[in-house]
Amino acid sequence: MRLNELNIGESGIIKKIHAKEPLKSKLLSMGITRGEKVKVLKHTLAKNTFDIEVGNSSIALREEEAEQIEVEKI
């Protein structure tokens, strides 16, 4: 399942990042790495942007970025 498929309040563990450079490096620098827990805090109605929590950080991602992140729902 991809991060953009999670609903508000749902969490997942990052399994793989499918993005190519330079997006992959950007995600890694924000703490979005394999094994990390992510939680969807909110998203727009059309799911164009996602606010997620990774560790102690809140990060906003576009849908194109969120769908590059494979997660296992917990």
PDB file of N, CA, C and O in Angstrom:
ATOM      1  N   MET A   1       0.851  -1.162   0.000  1.00  0.00           N
ATOM      2  CA  MET A   1       0.000   0.000   0.000  1.00  0.00           C
ATOM      3  C   MET A   1       0.903   1.233   0.000  1.00  0.00           C
ATOM      4  O   MET A   1       2.019   1.204   0.519  1.00  0.00           O
ATOM      5  N   ARG A   2       0.405   2.295  -0.582  1.00  0.00           N
ATOM      6  CA  ARG A   2       1.168   3.542  -0.667  1.00  0.00           C
ATOM      7  C   ARG A   2       0.679   4.537   0.383  1.00  0.00           C
ATOM      8  O   ARG A   2      -0.463   4.462   0.836  1.00  0.00           O
ATOM      9  N   LEU A   3       1.543   5.459   0.760  1.00  0.00           N
ATOM     10  CA  LEU A   3       1.219   6.448   1.784  1.00  0.00           C
ATOM     11  C   LEU A   3      -0.027   7.248   1.427  1.00  0.00           C
ATOM     12  O   LEU A   3      -0.817   7.580   2.310  1.00  0.00           O
ATOM     13  N   ASN A   4      -0.216   7.560   0.156  1.00  0.00           N
ATOM     14  CA  ASN A   4      -1.387   8.353  -0.246  1.00  0.00           C
ATOM     15  C   ASN A   4      -2.694   7.575  -0.132  1.00  0.00           C
ATOM     16  O   ASN A   4      -3.763   8.151  -0.332  1.00  0.00           O
ATOM     17  N   GLU A   5      -2.638   6.287   0.183  1.00  0.00           N
ATOM     18  CA  GLU A   5      -3.846   5.484   0.364  1.00  0.00           C
ATOM     19  C   GLU A   5      -4.309   5.426   1.821  1.00  0.00           C
ATOM     20  O   GLU A   5      -5.401   4.934   2.106  1.00  0.00           O
ATOM     21  N   LEU A   6      -3.486   5.926   2.739  1.00  0.00           N
ATOM     22  CA  LEU A   6      -3.877   5.959   4.146  1.00  0.00           C
ATOM     23  C   LEU A   6      -4.865   7.095   4.378  1.00  0.00           C
ATOM     24  O   LEU A   6      -4.788   8.137   3.727  1.00  0.00           O
ATOM     25  N   ASN A   7      -5.787   6.889   5.300  1.00  0.00           N
ATOM     26  CA  ASN A   7      -6.757   7.911   5.668  1.00  0.00           C
ATOM     27  C   ASN A   7      -6.247   8.708   6.861  1.00  0.00           C
ATOM     28  O   ASN A   7      -5.269   8.328   7.505  1.00  0.00           O
ATOM     29  N   ILE A   8      -6.916   9.807   7.142  1.00  0.00           N
ATOM     30  CA  ILE A   8      -6.543  10.651   8.272  1.00  0.00           C
ATOM     31  C   ILE A   8      -6.563   9.824   9.560  1.00  0.00           C
ATOM     32  O   ILE A   8      -7.522   9.103   9.836  1.00  0.00           O
ATOM     33  N   GLY A   9      -5.492   9.942  10.337  1.00  0.00           N
ATOM     34  CA  GLY A   9      -5.383   9.226  11.602  1.00  0.00           C
ATOM     35  C   GLY A   9      -4.747   7.852  11.494  1.00  0.00           C
ATOM     36  O   GLY A   9      -4.396   7.257  12.513  1.00  0.00           O
ATOM     37  N   GLU A  10      -4.590   7.338  10.286  1.00  0.00           N
ATOM     38  CA  GLU A  10      -3.987   6.013  10.109  1.00  0.00           C
ATOM     39  C   GLU A  10      -2.467   6.132  10.073  1.00  0.00           C
ATOM     40  O   GLU A  10      -1.909   7.160   9.688  1.00  0.00           O
ATOM     41  N   SER A  11      -1.817   5.042  10.487  1.00  0.00           N
ATOM     42  CA  SER A  11      -0.358   5.003  10.540  1.00  0.00           C
ATOM     43  C   SER A  11       0.164   3.833   9.729  1.00  0.00           C
ATOM     44  O   SER A  11      -0.567   2.895   9.410  1.00  0.00           O
ATOM     45  N   GLY A  12       1.435   3.907   9.406  1.00  0.00           N
ATOM     46  CA  GLY A  12       2.092   2.831   8.688  1.00  0.00           C
ATOM     47  C   GLY A  12       3.590   2.866   8.922  1.00  0.00           C
ATOM     48  O   GLY A  12       4.140   3.869   9.379  1.00  0.00           O
ATOM     49  N   ILE A  13       4.235   1.770   8.607  1.00  0.00           N
ATOM     50  CA  ILE A  13       5.690   1.668   8.676  1.00  0.00           C
ATOM     51  C   ILE A  13       6.210   1.737   7.237  1.00  0.00           C
ATOM     52  O   ILE A  13       5.724   1.022   6.361  1.00  0.00           O
ATOM     53  N   ILE A  14       7.187   2.589   7.003  1.00  0.00           N
ATOM     54  CA  ILE A  14       7.738   2.745   5.659  1.00  0.00           C
ATOM     55  C   ILE A  14       8.505   1.482   5.279  1.00  0.00           C
ATOM     56  O   ILE A  14       9.422   1.064   5.985  1.00  0.00           O
ATOM     57  N   LYS A  15       8.121   0.884   4.158  1.00  0.00           N
ATOM     58  CA  LYS A  15       8.764  -0.330   3.660  1.00  0.00           C
ATOM     59  C   LYS A  15       9.787  -0.031   2.562  1.00  0.00           C
ATOM     60  O   LYS A  15      10.860  -0.633   2.520  1.00  0.00           O
ATOM     61  N   LYS A  16       9.442   0.904   1.678  1.00  0.00           N
ATOM     62  CA  LYS A  16      10.343   1.204   0.559  1.00  0.00           C
ATOM     63  C   LYS A  16       9.988   2.564  -0.020  1.00  0.00           C
ATOM     64  O   LYS A  16       8.826   2.972  -0.023  1.00  0.00           O
ATOM     65  N   ILE A  17      11.001   3.252  -0.506  1.00  0.00           N
ATOM     66  CA  ILE A  17      10.796   4.516  -1.201  1.00  0.00           C
ATOM     67  C   ILE A  17      11.100   4.265  -2.675  1.00  0.00           C
ATOM     68  O   ILE A  17      12.222   3.906  -3.031  1.00  0.00           O
ATOM     69  N   HIS A  18      10.105   4.454  -3.520  1.00  0.00           N
ATOM     70  CA  HIS A  18      10.242   4.156  -4.950  1.00  0.00           C
ATOM     71  C   HIS A  18      10.681   5.366  -5.770  1.00  0.00           C
ATOM     72  O   HIS A  18      10.832   5.262  -6.988  1.00  0.00           O
ATOM     73  N   ALA A  19      10.888   6.504  -5.125  1.00  0.00           N
ATOM     74  CA  ALA A  19      11.230   7.745  -5.833  1.00  0.00           C
ATOM     75  C   ALA A  19      12.636   7.680  -6.411  1.00  0.00           C
ATOM     76  O   ALA A  19      13.507   6.971  -5.909  1.00  0.00           O
ATOM     77  N   LYS A  20      12.827   8.432  -7.469  1.00  0.00           N
ATOM     78  CA  LYS A  20      14.145   8.587  -8.078  1.00  0.00           C
ATOM     79  C   LYS A  20      14.778   9.871  -7.542  1.00  0.00           C
ATOM     80  O   LYS A  20      14.098  10.705  -6.944  1.00  0.00           O
ATOM     81  N   GLU A  21      16.062  10.018  -7.760  1.00  0.00           N
ATOM     82  CA  GLU A  21      16.761  11.252  -7.357  1.00  0.00           C
ATOM     83  C   GLU A  21      16.219  12.413  -8.172  1.00  0.00           C
ATOM     84  O   GLU A  21      15.850  12.181  -9.323  1.00  0.00           O
ATOM     85  N   PRO A  22      16.138  13.627  -7.684  1.00  0.00           N
ATOM     86  CA  PRO A  22      16.566  14.095  -6.364  1.00  0.00           C
ATOM     87  C   PRO A  22      15.488  13.960  -5.285  1.00  0.00           C
ATOM     88  O   PRO A  22      15.749  14.261  -4.121  1.00  0.00           O
ATOM     89  N   LEU A  23      14.280  13.512  -5.651  1.00  0.00           N
ATOM     90  CA  LEU A  23      13.199  13.397  -4.673  1.00  0.00           C
ATOM     91  C   LEU A  23      13.561  12.425  -3.558  1.00  0.00           C
ATOM     92  O   LEU A  23      13.256  12.683  -2.394  1.00  0.00           O
ATOM     93  N   LYS A  24      14.203  11.316  -3.897  1.00  0.00           N
ATOM     94  CA  LYS A  24      14.560  10.325  -2.878  1.00  0.00           C
ATOM     95  C   LYS A  24      15.454  10.950  -1.808  1.00  0.00           C
ATOM     96  O   LYS A  24      15.232  10.737  -0.616  1.00  0.00           O
ATOM     97  N   SER A  25      16.447  11.709  -2.216  1.00  0.00           N
ATOM     98  CA  SER A  25      17.343  12.369  -1.261  1.00  0.00           C
ATOM     99  C   SER A  25      16.588  13.370  -0.398  1.00  0.00           C
ATOM    100  O   SER A  25      16.847  13.487   0.800  1.00  0.00           O
ATOM    101  N   LYS A  26      15.650  14.095  -1.013  1.00  0.00           N
ATOM    102  CA  LYS A  26      14.840  15.069  -0.274  1.00  0.00           C
ATOM    103  C   LYS A  26      14.027  14.362   0.814  1.00  0.00           C
ATOM    104  O   LYS A  26      13.988  14.823   1.955  1.00  0.00           O
ATOM    105  N   LEU A  27      13.384  13.253   0.470  1.00  0.00           N
ATOM    106  CA  LEU A  27      12.586  12.508   1.441  1.00  0.00           C
ATOM    107  C   LEU A  27      13.458  11.960   2.571  1.00  0.00           C
ATOM    108  O   LEU A  27      13.091  12.040   3.743  1.00  0.00           O
ATOM    109  N   LEU A  28      14.605  11.408   2.209  1.00  0.00           N
ATOM    110  CA  LEU A  28      15.512  10.860   3.213  1.00  0.00           C
ATOM    111  C   LEU A  28      15.999  11.948   4.169  1.00  0.00           C
ATOM    112  O   LEU A  28      16.118  11.713   5.371  1.00  0.00           O
ATOM    113  N   SER A  29      16.280  13.137   3.636  1.00  0.00           N
ATOM    114  CA  SER A  29      16.773  14.234   4.477  1.00  0.00           C
ATOM    115  C   SER A  29      15.702  14.732   5.444  1.00  0.00           C
ATOM    116  O   SER A  29      16.023  15.340   6.465  1.00  0.00           O
ATOM    117  N   MET A  30      14.431  14.478   5.128  1.00  0.00           N
ATOM    118  CA  MET A  30      13.335  14.876   6.019  1.00  0.00           C
ATOM    119  C   MET A  30      13.008  13.783   7.041  1.00  0.00           C
ATOM    120  O   MET A  30      12.077  13.939   7.831  1.00  0.00           O
ATOM    121  N   GLY A  31      13.756  12.690   7.034  1.00  0.00           N
ATOM    122  CA  GLY A  31      13.525  11.620   7.999  1.00  0.00           C
ATOM    123  C   GLY A  31      12.588  10.541   7.516  1.00  0.00           C
ATOM    124  O   GLY A  31      12.212   9.651   8.279  1.00  0.00           O
ATOM    125  N   ILE A  32      12.208  10.613   6.254  1.00  0.00           N
ATOM    126  CA  ILE A  32      11.316   9.605   5.677  1.00  0.00           C
ATOM    127  C   ILE A  32      12.193   8.469   5.161  1.00  0.00           C
ATOM    128  O   ILE A  32      12.634   8.470   4.012  1.00  0.00           O
ATOM    129  N   THR A  33      12.434   7.492   6.052  1.00  0.00           N
ATOM    130  CA  THR A  33      13.335   6.386   5.739  1.00  0.00           C
ATOM    131  C   THR A  33      12.663   5.057   6.061  1.00  0.00           C
ATOM    132  O   THR A  33      11.681   5.007   6.801  1.00  0.00           O
ATOM    133  N   ARG A  34      13.199   3.998   5.502  1.00  0.00           N
ATOM    134  CA  ARG A  34      12.657   2.660   5.715  1.00  0.00           C
ATOM    135  C   ARG A  34      12.656   2.323   7.201  1.00  0.00           C
ATOM    136  O   ARG A  34      13.637   2.561   7.906  1.00  0.00           O
ATOM    137  N   GLY A  35      11.544   1.768   7.664  1.00  0.00           N
ATOM    138  CA  GLY A  35      11.411   1.373   9.056  1.00  0.00           C
ATOM    139  C   GLY A  35      10.788   2.430   9.955  1.00  0.00           C
ATOM    140  O   GLY A  35      10.405   2.131  11.086  1.00  0.00           O
ATOM    141  N   GLU A  36      10.682   3.664   9.468  1.00  0.00           N
ATOM    142  CA  GLU A  36      10.091   4.740  10.266  1.00  0.00           C
ATOM    143  C   GLU A  36       8.564   4.636  10.269  1.00  0.00           C
ATOM    144  O   GLU A  36       7.952   4.198   9.295  1.00  0.00           O
ATOM    145  N   LYS A  37       7.974   5.045  11.377  1.00  0.00           N
ATOM    146  CA  LYS A  37       6.514   5.090  11.484  1.00  0.00           C
ATOM    147  C   LYS A  37       6.031   6.445  10.979  1.00  0.00           C
ATOM    148  O   LYS A  37       6.586   7.483  11.338  1.00  0.00           O
ATOM    149  N   VAL A  38       4.991   6.427  10.139  1.00  0.00           N
ATOM    150  CA  VAL A  38       4.375   7.666   9.651  1.00  0.00           C
ATOM    151  C   VAL A  38       2.896   7.656   9.993  1.00  0.00           C
ATOM    152  O   VAL A  38       2.254   6.606  10.013  1.00  0.00           O
ATOM    153  N   LYS A  39       2.365   8.846  10.261  1.00  0.00           N
ATOM    154  CA  LYS A  39       0.945   8.984  10.564  1.00  0.00           C
ATOM    155  C   LYS A  39       0.394  10.118   9.721  1.00  0.00           C
ATOM    156  O   LYS A  39       1.004  11.184   9.635  1.00  0.00           O
ATOM    157  N   VAL A  40      -0.767   9.896   9.095  1.00  0.00           N
ATOM    158  CA  VAL A  40      -1.414  10.939   8.301  1.00  0.00           C
ATOM    159  C   VAL A  40      -2.206  11.825   9.264  1.00  0.00           C
ATOM    160  O   VAL A  40      -3.153  11.373   9.906  1.00  0.00           O
ATOM    161  N   LEU A  41      -1.801  13.093   9.351  1.00  0.00           N
ATOM    162  CA  LEU A  41      -2.479  14.040  10.232  1.00  0.00           C
ATOM    163  C   LEU A  41      -3.700  14.645   9.558  1.00  0.00           C
ATOM    164  O   LEU A  41      -4.760  14.773  10.171  1.00  0.00           O
ATOM    165  N   LYS A  42      -3.544  15.018   8.289  1.00  0.00           N
ATOM    166  CA  LYS A  42      -4.663  15.554   7.507  1.00  0.00           C
ATOM    167  C   LYS A  42      -4.285  15.560   6.035  1.00  0.00           C
ATOM    168  O   LYS A  42      -3.115  15.433   5.674  1.00  0.00           O
ATOM    169  N   HIS A  43      -5.300  15.709   5.195  1.00  0.00           N
ATOM    170  CA  HIS A  43      -5.080  15.865   3.757  1.00  0.00           C
ATOM    171  C   HIS A  43      -6.220  16.688   3.190  1.00  0.00           C
ATOM    172  O   HIS A  43      -7.272  16.826   3.815  1.00  0.00           O
ATOM    173  N   THR A  44      -6.005  17.228   2.011  1.00  0.00           N
ATOM    174  CA  THR A  44      -7.071  17.989   1.369  1.00  0.00           C
ATOM    175  C   THR A  44      -8.157  17.029   0.900  1.00  0.00           C
ATOM    176  O   THR A  44      -7.913  15.828   0.786  1.00  0.00           O
ATOM    177  N   LEU A  45      -9.332  17.536   0.631  1.00  0.00           N
ATOM    178  CA  LEU A  45     -10.435  16.679   0.189  1.00  0.00           C
ATOM    179  C   LEU A  45     -10.085  15.890  -1.056  1.00  0.00           C
ATOM    180  O   LEU A  45     -10.440  14.717  -1.176  1.00  0.00           O
ATOM    181  N   ALA A  46      -9.393  16.525  -1.977  1.00  0.00           N
ATOM    182  CA  ALA A  46      -9.007  15.847  -3.214  1.00  0.00           C
ATOM    183  C   ALA A  46      -7.729  15.028  -3.039  1.00  0.00           C
ATOM    184  O   ALA A  46      -7.235  14.436  -3.999  1.00  0.00           O
ATOM    185  N   LYS A  47      -7.190  14.992  -1.808  1.00  0.00           N
ATOM    186  CA  LYS A  47      -5.935  14.289  -1.500  1.00  0.00           C
ATOM    187  C   LYS A  47      -4.777  14.794  -2.363  1.00  0.00           C
ATOM    188  O   LYS A  47      -3.938  14.007  -2.802  1.00  0.00           O
ATOM    189  N   ASN A  48      -4.734  16.109  -2.606  1.00  0.00           N
ATOM    190  CA  ASN A  48      -3.623  16.697  -3.356  1.00  0.00           C
ATOM    191  C   ASN A  48      -2.393  16.888  -2.489  1.00  0.00           C
ATOM    192  O   ASN A  48      -1.267  16.789  -2.976  1.00  0.00           O
ATOM    193  N   THR A  49      -2.601  17.163  -1.202  1.00  0.00           N
ATOM    194  CA  THR A  49      -1.493  17.315  -0.263  1.00  0.00           C
ATOM    195  C   THR A  49      -1.804  16.551   1.020  1.00  0.00           C
ATOM    196  O   THR A  49      -2.958  16.406   1.422  1.00  0.00           O
ATOM    197  N   PHE A  50      -0.746  16.075   1.640  1.00  0.00           N
ATOM    198  CA  PHE A  50      -0.844  15.283   2.858  1.00  0.00           C
ATOM    199  C   PHE A  50       0.055  15.893   3.917  1.00  0.00           C
ATOM    200  O   PHE A  50       1.212  16.210   3.641  1.00  0.00           O
ATOM    201  N   ASP A  51      -0.464  16.059   5.127  1.00  0.00           N
ATOM    202  CA  ASP A  51       0.352  16.432   6.269  1.00  0.00           C
ATOM    203  C   ASP A  51       0.588  15.155   7.046  1.00  0.00           C
ATOM    204  O   ASP A  51      -0.357  14.499   7.484  1.00  0.00           O
ATOM    205  N   ILE A  52       1.860  14.803   7.215  1.00  0.00           N
ATOM    206  CA  ILE A  52       2.199  13.565   7.902  1.00  0.00           C
ATOM    207  C   ILE A  52       3.109  13.863   9.085  1.00  0.00           C
ATOM    208  O   ILE A  52       3.746  14.914   9.159  1.00  0.00           O
ATOM    209  N   GLU A  53       3.150  12.917   9.995  1.00  0.00           N
ATOM    210  CA  GLU A  53       4.044  13.003  11.145  1.00  0.00           C
ATOM    211  C   GLU A  53       5.052  11.874  11.032  1.00  0.00           C
ATOM    212  O   GLU A  53       4.687  10.705  10.904  1.00  0.00           O
ATOM    213  N   VAL A  54       6.339  12.244  11.083  1.00  0.00           N
ATOM    214  CA  VAL A  54       7.434  11.272  11.082  1.00  0.00           C
ATOM    215  C   VAL A  54       8.313  11.633  12.270  1.00  0.00           C
ATOM    216  O   VAL A  54       8.892  12.718  12.309  1.00  0.00           O
ATOM    217  N   GLY A  55       8.412  10.736  13.229  1.00  0.00           N
ATOM    218  CA  GLY A  55       9.155  11.065  14.449  1.00  0.00           C
ATOM    219  C   GLY A  55       8.483  12.244  15.141  1.00  0.00           C
ATOM    220  O   GLY A  55       7.286  12.198  15.427  1.00  0.00           O
ATOM    221  N   ASN A  56       9.239  13.289  15.407  1.00  0.00           N
ATOM    222  CA  ASN A  56       8.697  14.493  16.039  1.00  0.00           C
ATOM    223  C   ASN A  56       8.423  15.592  15.037  1.00  0.00           C
ATOM    224  O   ASN A  56       8.151  16.727  15.428  1.00  0.00           O
ATOM    225  N   SER A  57       8.488  15.281  13.753  1.00  0.00           N
ATOM    226  CA  SER A  57       8.337  16.288  12.701  1.00  0.00           C
ATOM    227  C   SER A  57       7.007  16.158  11.978  1.00  0.00           C
ATOM    228  O   SER A  57       6.493  15.058  11.776  1.00  0.00           O
ATOM    229  N   SER A  58       6.465  17.301  11.594  1.00  0.00           N
ATOM    230  CA  SER A  58       5.275  17.346  10.752  1.00  0.00           C
ATOM    231  C   SER A  58       5.724  17.811   9.375  1.00  0.00           C
ATOM    232  O   SER A  58       6.392  18.838   9.249  1.00  0.00           O
ATOM    233  N   ILE A  59       5.358  17.054   8.342  1.00  0.00           N
ATOM    234  CA  ILE A  59       5.836  17.305   6.984  1.00  0.00           C
ATOM    235  C   ILE A  59       4.649  17.319   6.028  1.00  0.00           C
ATOM    236  O   ILE A  59       3.733  16.506   6.152  1.00  0.00           O
ATOM    237  N   ALA A  60       4.672  18.239   5.082  1.00  0.00           N
ATOM    238  CA  ALA A  60       3.638  18.293   4.037  1.00  0.00           C
ATOM    239  C   ALA A  60       4.205  17.704   2.756  1.00  0.00           C
ATOM    240  O   ALA A  60       5.301  18.069   2.330  1.00  0.00           O
ATOM    241  N   LEU A  61       3.463  16.800   2.145  1.00  0.00           N
ATOM    242  CA  LEU A  61       3.866  16.162   0.895  1.00  0.00           C
ATOM    243  C   LEU A  61       2.784  16.329  -0.154  1.00  0.00           C
ATOM    244  O   LEU A  61       1.596  16.354   0.166  1.00  0.00           O
ATOM    245  N   ARG A  62       3.197  16.444  -1.408  1.00  0.00           N
ATOM    246  CA  ARG A  62       2.242  16.410  -2.516  1.00  0.00           C
ATOM    247  C   ARG A  62       1.832  14.965  -2.760  1.00  0.00           C
ATOM    248  O   ARG A  62       2.523  14.034  -2.345  1.00  0.00           O
ATOM    249  N   GLU A  63       0.713  14.788  -3.431  1.00  0.00           N
ATOM    250  CA  GLU A  63       0.236  13.425  -3.713  1.00  0.00           C
ATOM    251  C   GLU A  63       1.276  12.630  -4.495  1.00  0.00           C
ATOM    252  O   GLU A  63       1.486  11.450  -4.218  1.00  0.00           O
ATOM    253  N   GLU A  64       1.933  13.265  -5.475  1.00  0.00           N
ATOM    254  CA  GLU A  64       2.937  12.566  -6.290  1.00  0.00           C
ATOM    255  C   GLU A  64       4.087  12.053  -5.423  1.00  0.00           C
ATOM    256  O   GLU A  64       4.658  10.999  -5.701  1.00  0.00           O
ATOM    257  N   GLU A  65       4.422  12.800  -4.376  1.00  0.00           N
ATOM    258  CA  GLU A  65       5.494  12.371  -3.473  1.00  0.00           C
ATOM    259  C   GLU A  65       5.008  11.252  -2.559  1.00  0.00           C
ATOM    260  O   GLU A  65       5.718  10.270  -2.340  1.00  0.00           O
ATOM    261  N   ALA A  66       3.803  11.401  -2.028  1.00  0.00           N
ATOM    262  CA  ALA A  66       3.249  10.402  -1.102  1.00  0.00           C
ATOM    263  C   ALA A  66       3.062   9.046  -1.778  1.00  0.00           C
ATOM    264  O   ALA A  66       3.216   8.008  -1.134  1.00  0.00           O
ATOM    265  N   GLU A  67       2.731   9.043  -3.069  1.00  0.00           N
ATOM    266  CA  GLU A  67       2.507   7.745  -3.722  1.00  0.00           C
ATOM    267  C   GLU A  67       3.805   7.029  -4.047  1.00  0.00           C
ATOM    268  O   GLU A  67       3.770   5.878  -4.484  1.00  0.00           O
ATOM    269  N   GLN A  68       4.949   7.667  -3.849  1.00  0.00           N
ATOM    270  CA  GLN A  68       6.254   7.033  -4.053  1.00  0.00           C
ATOM    271  C   GLN A  68       6.715   6.276  -2.816  1.00  0.00           C
ATOM    272  O   GLN A  68       7.743   5.600  -2.851  1.00  0.00           O
ATOM    273  N   ILE A  69       5.952   6.384  -1.706  1.00  0.00           N
ATOM    274  CA  ILE A  69       6.346   5.794  -0.436  1.00  0.00           C
ATOM    275  C   ILE A  69       5.454   4.599  -0.143  1.00  0.00           C
ATOM    276  O   ILE A  69       4.244   4.740   0.035  1.00  0.00           O
ATOM    277  N   GLU A  70       6.069   3.415  -0.096  1.00  0.00           N
ATOM    278  CA  GLU A  70       5.341   2.180   0.208  1.00  0.00           C
ATOM    279  C   GLU A  70       5.320   1.970   1.708  1.00  0.00           C
ATOM    280  O   GLU A  70       6.359   2.034   2.365  1.00  0.00           O
ATOM    281  N   VAL A  71       4.125   1.717   2.258  1.00  0.00           N
ATOM    282  CA  VAL A  71       3.973   1.525   3.698  1.00  0.00           C
ATOM    283  C   VAL A  71       3.211   0.248   4.013  1.00  0.00           C
ATOM    284  O   VAL A  71       2.479  -0.279   3.176  1.00  0.00           O
ATOM    285  N   GLU A  72       3.395  -0.234   5.222  1.00  0.00           N
ATOM    286  CA  GLU A  72       2.585  -1.336   5.748  1.00  0.00           C
ATOM    287  C   GLU A  72       1.710  -0.735   6.829  1.00  0.00           C
ATOM    288  O   GLU A  72       2.212  -0.238   7.837  1.00  0.00           O
ATOM    289  N   LYS A  73       0.419  -0.777   6.627  1.00  0.00           N
ATOM    290  CA  LYS A  73      -0.536  -0.168   7.568  1.00  0.00           C
ATOM    291  C   LYS A  73      -0.475  -0.875   8.917  1.00  0.00           C
ATOM    292  O   LYS A  73      -0.413  -2.101   8.997  1.00  0.00           O
ATOM    293  N   ILE A  74      -0.496  -0.060   9.979  1.00  0.00           N
ATOM    294  CA  ILE A  74      -0.502  -0.646  11.335  1.00  0.00           C
ATOM    295  C   ILE A  74      -1.692  -0.142  12.127  1.00  0.00           C
ATOM    296  O   ILE A  74      -1.868  -0.521  13.284  1.00  0.00           O
TER     297      ILE A  74
END
